[in-house]
Amino acid sequence: MKLEETLFRIRPEYIGNDCIQTMIGYCNHFRLYGNGSLLYHGKLTKNQPYVNAYLTDSRASQFPYSSIPEHIEREFGEKYRFTNQIYDYEKPYLSVIGGKIFQETAYQYKDGALLHVRPLITYQVLDWYSDMIDNDLEKIELDSPEAASCKIVFSSPEDLVTYLNTGVKEGESPYTFVHCINLKNNQEGCDIPTRQALMNQEREELMKRLRSSMGKEVFPTKGMQEELLNAILEIKKLSQKEILRNYMMVKGTQDGNLELSTLQIFYRDPEQYIVWQLPIPIEKEDIEKIYQEVSRVKHFKSPRILPKDNPNIPEGQIELERQKVKQLRKEKRNKI
């Protein structure tokens, strides 16, 4: 088992009949997907407003701190926002946080509950994968027939944008949502440049190289520089240019499942947008096997909600929730 995989033992007061409650801490950006939809998005952006499914889940009232759905804690001088979330048993959830995507699944286990957290892909791995495809795109296309299933070609930026919004090349989309996310900064959405915009960008890059390497002594006039650039661009023809990397595509299905894949886009003349996607499997795993392989089971820390870090939360409310924890623990012990 990979070292990053972790099992957490859920405290009794956060265990329900069909679900658990967990508190997830993040520093800058956090997304949570589950049951075929986006459940949480805490960073306000133009493309994606605040989302928190916990606020409308009636099951939250059975758990401690349901009246404090979010709070702030400090660790090593860094400020973290914690959000309460509810996980159904044996359903996979995807959390996007800190340049990583994790699969998180809650299980009933003996007389308690466990949460299995497994990393699916990190920003660093995705960057390495993008470099590999970028360097060997033509070789991969020639030598690997299996790669055909990972490659989709579009003849216009409009068709490509439609695909990025719907998840299908043509016809009615079977997905409830399609999100293209930059894993490096957790921003959603991407701009697809036209061929002319790419040519202009290429021209600017070539001009910088021309001026730095040859200087005005060789091509003293702007007209001579432009003439040389036109000749180079005519030969180059944008044979292969990467225009998008470090992206993931998350899709929700009508039956409440999730699909995940890497996303990398190239432009190549004549007028081809090449999308490379690598599916990342989201698999249900056997909790007995997981439990046997993991070396240590961790406990979730109890929240430390300090008034100085949370001036918007009344101290009396914090104390009421602490008393609720004690009461629930007592009730759980009496049932055993």
VEXNU-263955 format. One line per field, with one value per atom (N, C-alpha, C): residue number from 0; atom name; y, z, x negated. Coordinates in pm, whole numbers, plus 50000, padded with zeros to 5 digits. Atoms other than C-alpha are relative to their C-alpha. Last residue first. Example, Ala and Ser with C-alpha at 12.3 -4.5 7.8 and 13.67 -1.06 7.14 Angstrom:
BEGIN
n: [1_1_1_0_0_0] $
atom: [N_CA_C_N_CA_C] $
py: [49881_49894_50109_49881_49550_50120] $
pz: [49994_50714_50073_50000_50780_50000] $
px: [50082_48633_50077_49911_48770_49910] $
// end
This chain:
BEGIN
n: [335_335_335_334_334_334_333_333_333_332_332_332_331_331_331_330_330_330_329_329_329_328_328_328_327_327_327_326_326_326_325_325_325_324_324_324_323_323_323_322_322_322_321_321_321_320_320_320_319_319_319_318_318_318_317_317_317_316_316_316_315_315_315_314_314_314_313_313_313_312_312_312_311_311_311_310_310_310_309_309_309_308_308_308_307_307_307_306_306_306_305_305_305_304_304_304_303_303_303_302_302_302_301_301_301_300_300_300_299_299_299_298_298_298_297_297_297_296_296_296_295_295_295_294_294_294_293_293_293_292_292_292_291_291_291_290_290_290_289_289_289_288_288_288_287_287_287_286_286_286_285_285_285_284_284_284_283_283_283_282_282_282_281_281_281_280_280_280_279_279_279_278_278_278_277_277_277_276_276_276_275_275_275_274_274_274_273_273_273_272_272_272_271_271_271_270_270_270_269_269_269_268_268_268_267_267_267_266_266_266_265_265_265_264_264_264_263_263_263_262_262_262_261_261_261_260_260_260_259_259_259_258_258_258_257_257_257_256_256_256_255_255_255_254_254_254_253_253_253_252_252_252_251_251_251_250_250_250_249_249_249_248_248_248_247_247_247_246_246_246_245_245_245_244_244_244_243_243_243_242_242_242_241_241_241_240_240_240_239_239_239_238_238_238_237_237_237_236_236_236_235_235_235_234_234_234_233_233_233_232_232_232_231_231_231_230_230_230_229_229_229_228_228_228_227_227_227_226_226_226_225_225_225_224_224_224_223_223_223_222_222_222_221_221_221_220_220_220_219_219_219_218_218_218_217_217_217_216_216_216_215_215_215_214_214_214_213_213_213_212_212_212_211_211_211_210_210_210_209_209_209_208_208_208_207_207_207_206_206_206_205_205_205_204_204_204_203_203_203_202_202_202_201_201_201_200_200_200_199_199_199_198_198_198_197_197_197_196_196_196_195_195_195_194_194_194_193_193_193_192_192_192_191_191_191_190_190_190_189_189_189_188_188_188_187_187_187_186_186_186_185_185_185_184_184_184_183_183_183_182_182_182_181_181_181_180_180_180_179_179_179_178_178_178_177_177_177_176_176_176_175_175_175_174_174_174_173_173_173_172_172_172_171_171_171_170_170_170_169_169_169_168_168_168_167_167_167_166_166_166_165_165_165_164_164_164_163_163_163_162_162_162_161_161_161_160_160_160_159_159_159_158_158_158_157_157_157_156_156_156_155_155_155_154_154_154_153_153_153_152_152_152_151_151_151_150_150_150_149_149_149_148_148_148_147_147_147_146_146_146_145_145_145_144_144_144_143_143_143_142_142_142_141_141_141_140_140_140_139_139_139_138_138_138_137_137_137_136_136_136_135_135_135_134_134_134_133_133_133_132_132_132_131_131_131_130_130_130_129_129_129_128_128_128_127_127_127_126_126_126_125_125_125_124_124_124_123_123_123_122_122_122_121_121_121_120_120_120_119_119_119_118_118_118_117_117_117_116_116_116_115_115_115_114_114_114_113_113_113_112_112_112_111_111_111_110_110_110_109_109_109_108_108_108_107_107_107_106_106_106_105_105_105_104_104_104_103_103_103_102_102_102_101_101_101_100_100_100_99_99_99_98_98_98_97_97_97_96_96_96_95_95_95_94_94_94_93_93_93_92_92_92_91_91_91_90_90_90_89_89_89_88_88_88_87_87_87_86_86_86_85_85_85_84_84_84_83_83_83_82_82_82_81_81_81_80_80_80_79_79_79_78_78_78_77_77_77_76_76_76_75_75_75_74_74_74_73_73_73_72_72_72_71_71_71_70_70_70_69_69_69_68_68_68_67_67_67_66_66_66_65_65_65_64_64_64_63_63_63_62_62_62_61_61_61_60_60_60_59_59_59_58_58_58_57_57_57_56_56_56_55_55_55_54_54_54_53_53_53_52_52_52_51_51_51_50_50_50_49_49_49_48_48_48_47_47_47_46_46_46_45_45_45_44_44_44_43_43_43_42_42_42_41_41_41_40_40_40_39_39_39_38_38_38_37_37_37_36_36_36_35_35_35_34_34_34_33_33_33_32_32_32_31_31_31_30_30_30_29_29_29_28_28_28_27_27_27_26_26_26_25_25_25_24_24_24_23_23_23_22_22_22_21_21_21_20_20_20_19_19_19_18_18_18_17_17_17_16_16_16_15_15_15_14_14_14_13_13_13_12_12_12_11_11_11_10_10_10_9_9_9_8_8_8_7_7_7_6_6_6_5_5_5_4_4_4_3_3_3_2_2_2_1_1_1_0_0_0] $
atom: [N_CA_C_N_CA_C_N_CA_C_N_CA_C_N_CA_C_N_CA_C_N_CA_C_N_CA_C_N_CA_C_N_CA_C_N_CA_C_N_CA_C_N_CA_C_N_CA_C_N_CA_C_N_CA_C_N_CA_C_N_CA_C_N_CA_C_N_CA_C_N_CA_C_N_CA_C_N_CA_C_N_CA_C_N_CA_C_N_CA_C_N_CA_C_N_CA_C_N_CA_C_N_CA_C_N_CA_C_N_CA_C_N_CA_C_N_CA_C_N_CA_C_N_CA_C_N_CA_C_N_CA_C_N_CA_C_N_CA_C_N_CA_C_N_CA_C_N_CA_C_N_CA_C_N_CA_C_N_CA_C_N_CA_C_N_CA_C_N_CA_C_N_CA_C_N_CA_C_N_CA_C_N_CA_C_N_CA_C_N_CA_C_N_CA_C_N_CA_C_N_CA_C_N_CA_C_N_CA_C_N_CA_C_N_CA_C_N_CA_C_N_CA_C_N_CA_C_N_CA_C_N_CA_C_N_CA_C_N_CA_C_N_CA_C_N_CA_C_N_CA_C_N_CA_C_N_CA_C_N_CA_C_N_CA_C_N_CA_C_N_CA_C_N_CA_C_N_CA_C_N_CA_C_N_CA_C_N_CA_C_N_CA_C_N_CA_C_N_CA_C_N_CA_C_N_CA_C_N_CA_C_N_CA_C_N_CA_C_N_CA_C_N_CA_C_N_CA_C_N_CA_C_N_CA_C_N_CA_C_N_CA_C_N_CA_C_N_CA_C_N_CA_C_N_CA_C_N_CA_C_N_CA_C_N_CA_C_N_CA_C_N_CA_C_N_CA_C_N_CA_C_N_CA_C_N_CA_C_N_CA_C_N_CA_C_N_CA_C_N_CA_C_N_CA_C_N_CA_C_N_CA_C_N_CA_C_N_CA_C_N_CA_C_N_CA_C_N_CA_C_N_CA_C_N_CA_C_N_CA_C_N_CA_C_N_CA_C_N_CA_C_N_CA_C_N_CA_C_N_CA_C_N_CA_C_N_CA_C_N_CA_C_N_CA_C_N_CA_C_N_CA_C_N_CA_C_N_CA_C_N_CA_C_N_CA_C_N_CA_C_N_CA_C_N_CA_C_N_CA_C_N_CA_C_N_CA_C_N_CA_C_N_CA_C_N_CA_C_N_CA_C_N_CA_C_N_CA_C_N_CA_C_N_CA_C_N_CA_C_N_CA_C_N_CA_C_N_CA_C_N_CA_C_N_CA_C_N_CA_C_N_CA_C_N_CA_C_N_CA_C_N_CA_C_N_CA_C_N_CA_C_N_CA_C_N_CA_C_N_CA_C_N_CA_C_N_CA_C_N_CA_C_N_CA_C_N_CA_C_N_CA_C_N_CA_C_N_CA_C_N_CA_C_N_CA_C_N_CA_C_N_CA_C_N_CA_C_N_CA_C_N_CA_C_N_CA_C_N_CA_C_N_CA_C_N_CA_C_N_CA_C_N_CA_C_N_CA_C_N_CA_C_N_CA_C_N_CA_C_N_CA_C_N_CA_C_N_CA_C_N_CA_C_N_CA_C_N_CA_C_N_CA_C_N_CA_C_N_CA_C_N_CA_C_N_CA_C_N_CA_C_N_CA_C_N_CA_C_N_CA_C_N_CA_C_N_CA_C_N_CA_C_N_CA_C_N_CA_C_N_CA_C_N_CA_C_N_CA_C_N_CA_C_N_CA_C_N_CA_C_N_CA_C_N_CA_C_N_CA_C_N_CA_C_N_CA_C_N_CA_C_N_CA_C_N_CA_C_N_CA_C_N_CA_C_N_CA_C_N_CA_C_N_CA_C_N_CA_C_N_CA_C_N_CA_C_N_CA_C_N_CA_C_N_CA_C_N_CA_C_N_CA_C_N_CA_C_N_CA_C_N_CA_C_N_CA_C_N_CA_C_N_CA_C_N_CA_C_N_CA_C_N_CA_C_N_CA_C_N_CA_C_N_CA_C_N_CA_C_N_CA_C_N_CA_C_N_CA_C_N_CA_C_N_CA_C_N_CA_C_N_CA_C_N_CA_C_N_CA_C_N_CA_C_N_CA_C_N_CA_C_N_CA_C_N_CA_C_N_CA_C_N_CA_C_N_CA_C_N_CA_C_N_CA_C_N_CA_C_N_CA_C_N_CA_C_N_CA_C_N_CA_C_N_CA_C_N_CA_C_N_CA_C_N_CA_C_N_CA_C_N_CA_C_N_CA_C_N_CA_C_N_CA_C_N_CA_C_N_CA_C_N_CA_C_N_CA_C_N_CA_C_N_CA_C_N_CA_C_N_CA_C_N_CA_C_N_CA_C_N_CA_C_N_CA_C_N_CA_C_N_CA_C_N_CA_C_N_CA_C_N_CA_C_N_CA_C_N_CA_C_N_CA_C_N_CA_C_N_CA_C_N_CA_C_N_CA_C_N_CA_C_N_CA_C_N_CA_C_N_CA_C_N_CA_C_N_CA_C_N_CA_C_N_CA_C_N_CA_C_N_CA_C_N_CA_C_N_CA_C_N_CA_C_N_CA_C_N_CA_C_N_CA_C_N_CA_C_N_CA_C_N_CA_C_N_CA_C_N_CA_C_N_CA_C] $
py: [50114_49917_49888_50094_50141_49875_50072_50320_49896_50098_50414_49915_50108_50578_49892_50081_50782_49881_50074_50906_49907_50103_51003_49912_50106_51186_49887_50071_51385_49882_50081_51479_49916_50106_51596_49906_50098_51793_49882_50079_51967_49892_50085_52078_49911_50112_52202_49907_50089_52413_49878_50080_52557_49902_50096_52673_49907_50101_52835_49892_50088_53018_49889_50097_53155_49902_49970_53319_49891_50109_53246_50032_50003_53555_49889_49897_53618_50001_50009_53284_50102_50030_53298_49998_49897_53476_49978_49876_53259_50105_49894_52937_50129_49876_52634_50108_49898_52344_50135_49861_52055_50090_49922_51698_50146_49911_51530_50067_49859_51245_50083_49941_50920_50143_49873_50732_50041_49929_50365_50126_49929_50230_50072_50027_49984_50064_49874_49967_49971_49949_49636_50126_50091_49445_50058_50001_49735_49911_49873_49787_49997_50002_49418_50128_50099_49420_49995_49939_49747_49900_50082_49599_50051_50093_49870_49927_50041_50056_49893_50138_50202_49980_49980_50547_49868_50082_50488_50039_50038_50779_49920_50026_50803_49960_50128_50952_49978_50027_51224_49862_50126_51376_49986_50018_51639_49863_50139_51735_49994_49995_52063_49855_50114_52046_50032_49977_52336_49876_49892_52215_49995_49972_52245_49870_50042_52122_50032_49952_52255_49952_49950_52053_50062_49961_51989_50058_49928_51799_50029_49924_51670_50082_49890_51403_50069_50024_51198_50120_49912_51154_49965_50042_51009_50104_49901_51036_49936_50037_50840_50114_49959_50959_49958_50096_50768_50028_49995_51067_49907_50076_51091_50007_50069_51359_49932_50007_51455_49924_50072_51575_50005_49990_51675_49911_50121_51743_50027_49996_52008_49860_50000_52038_50008_50111_52124_50018_50024_52336_49881_49881_52502_49980_50030_52263_50127_49899_52346_49964_50052_52098_50105_50146_52163_49935_50044_52533_49848_50041_52584_49948_50067_52599_49948_50134_52674_49922_50073_52965_49857_50046_53083_49919_50105_53100_49942_50118_53291_49883_50058_53535_49873_50066_53593_49932_50124_53666_49922_50089_53923_49864_50054_54082_49900_50091_54123_49933_50121_54271_49895_50070_54520_49870_50077_54614_49919_49934_54721_49907_49868_54630_50062_49956_54256_50137_50089_54137_50042_49993_54427_49915_49915_54469_50002_49856_54177_50076_49941_53817_50151_50081_53610_50069_50033_53843_49927_49880_54014_49966_49937_53692_50118_50081_53510_50063_49988_53789_49923_49866_53801_50020_50002_53424_50135_50080_53443_49997_49925_53730_49924_49890_53547_50080_50058_53230_50110_50036_53428_49944_49874_53587_49974_49949_53244_50130_50083_53108_50046_49963_53397_49921_49870_53337_50046_50018_52967_50133_50028_53049_49982_49898_53025_49956_50068_52795_50104_49926_52959_49924_49978_52729_50072_49935_52677_50024_50070_52604_50080_49912_52718_49922_50035_52469_50095_49890_52639_49980_49921_52354_50109_50061_52111_50081_49992_52338_49950_49935_52217_49998_50005_52132_50084_49896_52065_49973_50026_51872_50117_49887_51852_49953_49894_51634_50124_49958_51417_50113_50081_51218_50046_50039_51495_49917_49954_51499_49948_50061_51456_50054_49962_51538_49927_49933_51533_50046_50085_51456_50080_50130_51594_49904_50107_51882_49861_49964_52199_49885_49971_52079_50035_50126_51920_50025_50076_52244_49870_49938_52429_49928_50041_52185_50056_50140_52232_49950_50004_52611_49858_49973_52589_49993_49858_52420_50022_49916_52094_50148_49902_51871_50092_49891_51552_50089_49947_51315_50121_49885_51094_50038_49883_50860_50129_49980_50570_50122_49943_50604_50028_49858_50548_50065_49985_50174_50146_49998_50186_50019_50053_50280_50010_50128_50324_49937_50100_50595_49861_50020_50819_49888_50072_50772_49970_50139_50869_49917_50067_51185_49854_50010_51293_49921_50121_51210_49983_50035_51532_49888_49887_51679_49961_49992_51343_50109_50122_51293_50003_49990_51654_49879_49902_51625_50016_50066_51306_50094_50097_51480_49931_49921_51774_49908_49953_51534_50081_50114_51360_50042_50035_51693_49883_49903_51813_49964_49873_51498_50091_49936_51199_50133_50047_50946_50059_49902_50984_49938_50050_50740_50106_49888_50834_49952_50031_50552_50116_49921_50663_49970_49959_50408_50085_49957_50340_50046_49859_50168_50033_49917_49842_50150_50059_49617_50090_50106_49847_49955_50055_50072_49884_50138_50226_49976_50038_50581_49858_50089_50646_49960_50021_50926_49918_50073_50943_49968_50118_51214_49934_50053_51471_49870_50145_51678_49966_50058_52032_49849_49992_52142_49938_49913_52019_49998_49933_51846_50106_49870_51598_50054_49944_51317_50136_49854_51109_50043_49924_50736_50150_49919_50579_50083_50076_50292_50074_50118_50471_49938_50125_50814_49883_50104_51101_49880_50130_51421_49903_50067_51735_49863_50127_51991_49942_50011_52259_49862_50135_52366_50002_50002_52680_49855_50102_52681_50017_50000_52974_49899_49997_52907_49991_49864_53000_50016_49952_52640_50139_50103_52536_50052_49965_52787_49885_50044_52694_50042_49975_52862_49941_49924_52742_50012_49967_52610_50078_50079_52429_50029_49929_52563_49927_49857_52469_50087_49975_52110_50146_49885_52116_50023_49881_51772_50107_50000_51535_50126_50107_51448_50006_49963_51786_49893_49930_51709_50024_50094_51450_50068_50009_51727_49907_50142_51801_49986_50043_52158_49851_49906_52327_49958_50031_52023_50086_50088_52076_49966_50083_52372_49918_50115_52570_49923_50082_52917_49890_49936_53049_49902_50090_52889_50070_50119_53060_49912_49960_53411_49879_49961_53278_50037_49928_53240_50041_49884_52976_50069_49891_52737_50126_49916_52481_50128_49885_52196_50070_49985_51923_50121_49921_51923_50029_49854_51645_50067_49945_51277_50150_50024_51148_50068_50126_51308_49988_50059_51592_49869_50135_51812_49956_50047_52119_49858_50135_52306_49975_50048_52610_49859_49905_52820_49955_49869_52661_50101_49958_52355_50142_49873_52155_50031_49994_51886_50139_49860_51801_50005_49973_51465_50150_49859_51349_50014_49941_50986_50150_49902_50817_50036_50014_50559_50091_50129_50489_49978_50015_50779_49865_50116_50803_49994_49958_51142_49885_49895_51088_50050_50048_50755_50108_49997_50902_49970_49894_50795_49991_50054_50587_50116_49924_50725_49930_50038_50506_50083_49987_50659_49949_50050_50607_49997_49891_50833_49953_49932_50556_50108_49877_50348_50072_49880_50000_50125] $
pz: [50023_52379_50103_50094_52389_49980_49932_52705_49910_49907_52539_50066_50080_52245_50091_50055_52480_49922_49889_52676_49950_49962_52358_50112_50101_52238_50032_49986_52562_49902_49877_52562_50016_50021_52199_50121_50085_52266_49972_49912_52555_49921_49921_52313_50095_50085_52076_50072_50019_52350_49916_49879_52439_49991_49999_52082_50121_50100_52075_49994_49945_52399_49905_49912_52258_50059_49857_51975_50087_49932_51627_50149_50044_51417_50066_49930_51614_49961_50053_51494_50069_50143_51535_49932_50062_51873_49850_50029_51975_49928_49907_51943_49962_50046_51772_50105_49903_51827_49951_50042_51648_50115_49962_51768_49961_49886_51569_50032_50032_51342_50126_49952_51462_49948_49929_51267_50049_50017_51172_50086_49881_51132_49966_49882_50903_50126_49942_50630_50131_50063_50446_50067_49980_50665_49949_49858_50688_50029_49966_50311_50144_50063_50249_50034_49927_50498_49945_49878_50349_50081_49887_50001_50129_49948_49739_50122_49866_49515_50049_49974_49222_50144_49866_49072_50040_49946_48771_50142_49867_48624_50068_49893_48250_50130_49938_48040_50114_49870_47802_50050_49943_47512_50140_49857_47314_50042_49957_46972_50152_49854_46820_50050_49917_46448_50147_49920_46203_50077_50033_45953_50088_50134_46153_49924_50107_46510_49866_50132_46836_49898_50093_47154_49879_50134_47454_49920_50062_47779_49855_50118_48014_49951_50027_48282_49871_50100_48357_49994_49987_48624_49894_50092_48612_50005_50044_48898_49903_49995_48978_49949_49877_49068_50014_49893_48809_50126_49960_48574_50116_50083_48562_50056_49920_48703_49910_50056_48517_50096_49907_48638_49944_50034_48375_50097_49979_48504_49956_49980_48381_50024_49856_48427_50030_49920_48060_50145_49872_47784_50069_49957_47468_50134_49884_47360_50046_49896_47012_50114_49874_46738_50108_50012_46369_50128_49871_46408_50005_50013_46035_50131_49874_46090_50003_49996_45730_50122_50115_45689_49999_49965_46040_49887_49899_45954_50033_50064_45630_50099_50089_45800_49934_49917_46077_49915_49951_45826_50083_50115_45645_50043_50031_45974_49885_49892_46077_49972_50020_45739_50108_50117_45769_49975_49957_46124_49884_50013_45994_50045_49940_46110_49993_50063_46047_50057_50113_46113_49924_50096_46331_49876_50114_46499_49894_49984_46733_49872_50117_46637_50014_50054_46950_49889_49899_47167_49941_49951_46886_50100_50109_46706_50051_50024_47024_49893_49882_47121_49980_50004_46767_50118_50097_46769_49993_49944_47090_49906_49891_46956_50060_50059_46629_50108_50056_46811_49942_49886_47016_49953_49944_46702_50119_50091_46539_50052_49981_46844_49910_49870_46833_50028_50016_46462_50130_50071_46521_49987_50143_46780_49937_50098_47153_49856_50116_47388_49893_50126_47727_49888_50076_48027_49870_50130_48304_49933_50098_48675_49871_50072_48897_49893_49971_49143_49934_49922_49120_50032_49934_49002_50088_49873_48930_50077_49996_48663_50137_49887_48657_49982_50038_48365_50101_49951_48514_49951_50049_48337_50046_50002_48500_49941_49925_48498_50010_49873_48226_50065_49892_47955_50139_49894_47700_50107_49868_47392_50108_49942_47059_50139_50065_46954_50066_50124_47092_49923_50118_47448_49874_49982_47786_49884_49998_47769_50026_49921_47843_50017_49864_47730_50091_49934_47424_50146_49977_47326_50073_49884_47372_50034_49882_47131_50127_49973_46867_50127_49955_46892_50035_49856_46875_50055_49972_46535_50151_50112_46369_50023_50036_46675_49892_50089_46739_49966_50069_47035_49920_50089_47167_49932_49917_47469_49918_49912_47285_50089_50077_47006_50088_49967_47259_49927_49885_47233_50035_50044_46880_50117_49900_47034_49952_49942_46803_50093_50098_46565_50061_50099_46795_49903_49935_47080_49901_49981_46853_50064_50130_46739_50011_50054_47095_49870_50083_47239_49934_50067_47402_49898_50080_47486_49920_50119_47603_49906_50077_47845_49869_50066_47963_49910_50109_48035_49923_50108_48237_49881_50062_48444_49883_50075_48508_49929_50120_48609_49913_50090_48851_49869_50048_49009_49902_50102_49029_49942_49947_49215_49885_50084_49117_50064_50138_49280_49909_50104_49647_49862_50095_49873_49895_50085_50188_49912_50078_50361_49905_50123_50631_49931_50046_50898_49875_50140_51100_49970_50024_51425_49852_49925_51573_49979_49868_51309_50074_49971_51019_50144_49869_50846_50025_49986_50557_50143_49862_50437_50002_49987_50103_50146_49858_50003_50011_49990_49663_50147_49916_49666_49979_49998_49406_50079_49997_49463_49992_50118_49390_49993_49997_49748_49881_49899_49750_49990_50076_49516_50091_49945_49710_49921_50051_49525_50065_50011_49703_49948_50015_49660_49987_50122_49805_49987_50120_50051_49870_49995_50337_49861_49997_50271_50002_50098_50353_50020_49973_50527_49887_50115_50533_50040_49971_50796_49871_50039_50671_50038_49988_50823_49966_49989_50710_50003_50074_50782_50024_49972_50886_49909_50122_50891_50037_50050_51195_49876_50037_51258_49934_49979_51261_49946_50040_51303_50034_49904_51304_49947_50029_51136_50112_49900_51135_49958_50037_50906_50113_50117_50957_49952_50039_51313_49878_50001_51397_49966_50118_51293_49991_50077_51547_49872_49932_51682_49900_49968_51461_50078_49904_51444_50051_49865_51284_50104_49926_50976_50146_49911_50852_50086_49872_50711_50099_49969_50436_50140_50031_50315_50026_49943_50469_49977_49858_50400_50059_49989_50024_50145_49881_50035_50023_49996_49715_50129_49879_49685_49995_49872_49328_50116_49903_49030_50133_50059_48706_50100_50099_48836_49949_50128_49144_49905_50091_49513_49875_50055_49677_49899_49904_49905_49947_50066_49664_50081_49929_49818_49910_49866_49703_50074_49921_49327_50135_50002_49184_50078_50133_49089_49993_50044_49442_49867_49956_49543_49953_50090_49458_50059_49964_49702_49906_50067_49606_50049_49973_49815_49922_50089_49761_50040_50105_49992_49919_49984_50327_49897_50119_50368_50020_49992_50655_49872_50096_50618_50008_50013_50907_49914_49989_50886_49987_50019_50943_50020_49897_50884_49976_50040_50691_50118_50142_50685_49952_50052_51053_49855_50014_51178_49943_50077_51313_50000_50140_51420_49909_50011_51794_49857_49993_51776_49979_49861_51656_50007_49972_51303_50145_49918_51263_50041_49882_50978_50073_49941_50724_50125_49857_50511_50037_49966_50171_50151_49992_50123_50035_49872_50211_50015_50007_49918_50134_50000_50000_50000] $
px: [50091_52249_50026_49940_52554_49916_49892_52439_50066_50059_52111_50108_50059_52295_49942_49892_52514_49946_49941_52212_50110_50097_52030_50057_49994_52341_49904_49874_52366_50009_50005_51999_50126_50098_52013_49998_49933_52333_49908_49914_52157_50073_50090_51886_50080_50042_52157_49904_49885_52315_49963_49986_51973_50117_50111_51913_50013_49968_52257_49893_49897_52190_50038_50066_51866_50100_49986_52063_49936_49931_51919_50009_49860_51835_50080_49921_51514_50148_49864_51371_50090_50010_50992_50136_50083_51010_49984_49926_51306_49917_50034_51101_50073_49936_51254_49976_50044_51017_50052_50018_51189_49955_49882_51126_49977_50015_50852_50133_49980_50947_49984_49876_50798_50010_50005_50534_50138_49873_50517_49996_49951_50166_50130_50083_49988_50056_50045_50252_49926_50122_50261_49947_50112_50507_49868_50033_50751_49879_50064_50750_49950_50132_50821_49924_50081_51108_49858_50052_51240_49916_49956_51272_49937_50098_51229_50055_49958_51472_49904_49961_51284_50046_49944_51249_50063_49892_51025_50039_50049_50827_50111_49903_50900_49929_50033_50617_50098_49940_50727_49960_50048_50536_50059_49977_50724_49949_50014_50587_50013_50013_50707_50003_49965_50642_49976_49878_50652_50046_49906_50389_50124_49949_50179_50018_50090_50138_50066_49957_50279_49898_50101_50238_50070_49955_50465_49884_50111_50405_50038_49961_50676_49881_50092_50644_50042_50105_50954_49907_50117_51221_49898_50105_51574_49888_50097_51823_49902_50142_52139_49912_50066_52489_49856_49974_52694_49919_49860_52713_50030_49908_52335_50142_49900_52107_50101_49864_51792_50091_49913_51451_50141_49858_51193_50078_49922_50842_50143_49855_50600_50056_49970_50224_50149_50055_50177_50042_49935_50335_49935_49926_50201_50069_49917_49926_50070_50009_49803_50095_49947_49723_49980_49992_49656_50052_49946_49739_50015_49860_49677_50060_49967_49299_50143_50061_49208_50049_49947_49449_49947_49865_49365_50061_50011_48994_50137_50058_49054_49991_49898_49291_49949_49899_49037_50106_50058_48760_50102_50013_48973_49944_49868_49075_49993_49965_48710_50135_50080_48620_50032_49948_48907_49926_49883_48805_50057_49870_48465_50112_49989_48115_50139_49874_48126_50036_49974_47769_50125_50109_47650_50030_49967_47991_49889_50014_47938_50029_50067_47880_49979_50110_47956_49923_50099_48166_49879_50068_48353_49890_50075_48437_49919_50119_48540_49911_50086_48778_49870_50059_48918_49906_50110_48971_49930_50109_49176_49879_50062_49386_49882_50075_49453_49926_50123_49555_49911_50083_49807_49865_50049_49945_49907_50102_49969_49940_50120_50152_49886_50057_50399_49872_50063_50453_49935_50127_50516_49927_49985_50781_49863_50036_50709_50028_50057_50904_49968_49984_50961_49929_50123_51003_50034_49984_51258_49866_49917_51222_50009_49909_50937_50074_49861_50788_50099_49941_50444_50148_50103_50218_50060_50035_50501_49896_50146_50646_49956_50065_51004_49849_50141_51234_49923_50090_51579_49858_50136_51857_49913_50093_52201_49869_49933_52513_49912_50060_52361_50079_49943_52541_49956_50094_52474_50071_49956_52697_49906_49882_52522_50030_49876_52168_50116_50037_51814_50123_49979_51926_49970_50061_51815_50020_49900_52064_49943_49882_51866_50099_50045_51522_50117_50038_51683_49960_49876_51857_49970_49936_51527_50130_50074_51359_50065_49966_51626_49930_49861_51587_50043_49997_51206_50142_49977_51237_50001_50045_51131_50026_49897_51145_49944_50043_50944_50120_49882_50992_49955_50020_50710_50131_50027_50719_49992_49885_50885_49984_49888_50630_50120_49986_50351_50117_49912_50408_50025_49860_50264_50096_49907_49929_50144_50041_49631_50102_50042_49747_49984_49894_49952_49965_49890_49705_50110_50044_49416_50111_49997_49599_49959_49864_49676_50004_49991_49333_50136_50126_49212_50015_50047_49554_49875_49916_49691_49949_50021_49401_50079_50131_49410_49976_49986_49784_49870_49925_49727_50014_50091_49459_50068_50097_49694_49901_49932_49973_49905_49987_49739_50064_50134_49642_50004_50041_50004_49864_50049_50099_49961_50102_50312_49961_49985_50543_49894_50033_50449_50013_50100_50638_49971_50041_50831_49885_50119_51022_49971_50006_51267_49867_50133_51354_50015_50009_51669_49859_50029_51762_50000_49904_51895_49975_49973_51736_50099_50098_51649_50018_49966_51900_49905_49954_51711_50047_49967_51646_50056_49886_51473_50018_49970_51236_50129_49874_51066_50022_49989_50803_50137_49864_50702_49999_49982_50390_50148_50063_50268_50011_50146_50342_49930_50058_50702_49848_50105_50944_49941_50038_51158_49882_50125_51335_49976_49999_51599_49863_50124_51657_50024_49990_51973_49873_50038_51935_50028_50086_52115_49982_49925_52257_49902_50035_52021_50093_49939_52138_49966_49942_51925_50052_49933_51825_50056_49860_51586_50053_49946_51256_50148_49854_51075_50045_49926_50704_50150_49857_50482_50070_49918_50109_50147_49987_49898_50085_50134_49791_50008_50101_50159_49867_50137_50440_49906_50102_50809_49863_50142_51106_49914_50073_51468_49854_50138_51736_49935_50041_52068_49858_50123_52106_49944_49967_52468_49879_49918_52390_50042_50048_52107_50080_50052_52196_49955_50143_52399_49960_50030_52769_49857_49955_52856_49968_50105_52644_50038_50069_52892_49895_49928_53115_49931_49986_52861_50061_49863_52921_50022_49904_52615_50144_49978_52398_50111_49883_52441_50032_50017_52200_50126_49909_52139_49972_50006_51983_50106_49970_51978_49986_49940_51797_50025_49938_51701_50073_49900_51635_50076_50057_51459_50113_49911_51543_49924_50070_51326_50090_50012_51518_49935_50100_51655_49989_50059_51847_49900_49943_52085_49946_50093_52028_50065_49986_52245_49886_49980_52264_50012_49862_52313_50031_49942_51984_50143_49901_51747_50050_49958_51558_50110_49878_51357_50029_49952_51100_50129_49894_50883_50041_49962_50665_50121_50064_50574_50051_50074_50791_49950_50071_50937_49925_50111_51203_49936_50039_51434_49874_50143_51610_49977_50037_51965_49850_50084_52056_49990_50102_52334_49912_50030_52615_49888_49955_52680_49959_49856_52470_50036_49955_52115_50152_49987_51975_50045_49899_52032_50020_49862_51851_50106_49956_51519_50150_49904_51429_50045_49892_51115_50091_49964_50908_50114_49873_50733_50022_49977_50461_50137_49866_50305_50017_49905_50003_50141_50009_49760_50106_50077_49874_50005_49917_50000_49913] $
// end
